[in-house]
Amino acid sequence: MKISAETAVVKAIIEALSSNIYTQGIAAKCEVIITDKSIEFIPKEELTPRDWFWLGYFVREYMD
């Protein structure tokens, strides 16, 4: 999954991935490619819709 967004959104995703144990688990299951305007998750193992939901939930906490 590739998310192309404003820099603030990408920064919020990065913050969530580095500060939350659940999202760190999602990141461990993926190869994560980060640029200024996008972040791409390439799963190494299967992720469920529930995983994506919780990633979005925790990213929302870091949005300004």
C-alpha positions as CSV (number, residue, x, y, z in Angstrom):
1,M,0.0,0.0,0.0
2,K,1.4,3.4,-0.9
3,I,0.1,6.5,0.8
4,S,0.8,9.8,-1.1
5,A,0.0,12.8,1.1
6,E,1.2,16.1,2.4
7,T,4.4,16.1,4.4
8,A,2.5,16.6,7.7
9,V,0.5,13.4,7.1
10,V,3.7,11.4,6.3
11,K,5.3,12.8,9.4
12,A,2.3,11.7,11.5
13,I,2.6,8.2,10.1
14,I,6.3,8.1,10.9
15,E,5.6,9.3,14.4
16,A,2.9,6.7,14.9
17,L,5.3,3.9,13.6
18,S,8.0,5.0,16.0
19,S,6.1,5.6,19.2
20,N,3.4,2.9,19.4
21,I,4.0,-0.8,20.0
22,Y,1.0,-1.9,17.9
23,T,2.1,0.2,14.8
24,Q,5.7,-1.0,15.4
25,G,4.4,-4.5,15.0
26,I,2.8,-3.5,11.7
27,A,6.0,-1.9,10.5
28,A,7.9,-5.1,11.4
29,K,5.6,-7.1,9.1
30,C,6.4,-4.8,6.2
31,E,9.2,-3.2,4.3
32,V,8.5,0.5,4.8
33,I,9.8,3.0,2.1
34,I,9.6,6.6,3.2
35,T,9.9,9.8,1.0
36,D,8.9,13.4,1.7
37,K,5.5,13.0,0.1
38,S,4.8,9.3,0.4
39,I,5.2,6.2,2.5
40,E,4.9,2.7,1.1
41,F,4.2,-0.5,3.0
42,I,5.2,-3.7,1.2
43,P,4.0,-6.6,3.4
44,K,6.5,-9.4,4.2
45,E,3.6,-11.4,5.7
46,E,-0.2,-11.0,5.7
47,L,-1.8,-8.0,7.2
48,T,-5.5,-7.9,8.1
49,P,-8.0,-5.1,7.6
50,R,-7.9,-4.7,11.4
51,D,-4.1,-3.9,11.2
52,W,-4.8,-1.1,8.7
53,F,-7.7,0.3,10.8
54,W,-5.5,0.5,13.9
55,L,-2.6,2.1,11.9
56,G,-5.1,4.8,10.8
57,Y,-6.4,5.2,14.4
58,F,-3.0,5.8,15.9
59,V,-1.9,8.0,13.0
60,R,-4.9,10.2,13.8
61,E,-3.5,10.9,17.3
62,Y,-0.4,12.5,15.7
63,M,-2.2,14.8,13.3
64,D,-2.0,18.5,14.2
